[in-house]
Amino acid sequence: MRYGLPRKPLYSVTEISRVLGIKYATLNAEVNAGRLKSHLPAGRRQGRLVRPEWVDAWIEAGTHGN
């Protein structure tokens, strides 16, 4: 990931919020709208996880005025 998270396979939305300085509610809204791709592990009702490359793509898509 180019935007400050150390490399690991998946991050919680809370981790991304903390590192990038973006409000959790904002990230959660982006996940719910489908603009930030996420994965909910089997058997969970909450606690979505996000791959670093998905965060990169979300940031890059948002910086071009799309």
Secondary structure in CASP SS format (residue, H / E / C, confidence):
PFRMAT SS
TARGET T0000
AUTHOR 0000-0000-0000
METHOD secondary structure of the structure
MODEL  1
M C 1.00
R C 1.00
Y C 1.00
G C 1.00
L C 1.00
P C 1.00
R C 1.00
K C 1.00
P C 1.00
L C 1.00
Y E 1.00
S E 1.00
V H 1.00
T H 1.00
E H 1.00
I H 1.00
S H 1.00
R H 1.00
V H 1.00
L H 1.00
G C 1.00
I C 1.00
K C 1.00
Y H 1.00
A H 1.00
T H 1.00
L H 1.00
N H 1.00
A H 1.00
E H 1.00
V H 1.00
N H 1.00
A H 1.00
G C 1.00
R C 1.00
L C 1.00
K C 1.00
S C 1.00
H E 1.00
L C 1.00
P C 1.00
A C 1.00
G C 1.00
R C 1.00
R C 1.00
Q C 1.00
G C 1.00
R C 1.00
L E 1.00
V E 1.00
R C 1.00
P H 1.00
E H 1.00
W H 1.00
V H 1.00
D H 1.00
A H 1.00
W H 1.00
I H 1.00
E H 1.00
A H 1.00
G H 1.00
T C 1.00
H C 1.00
G C 1.00
N C 1.00
END
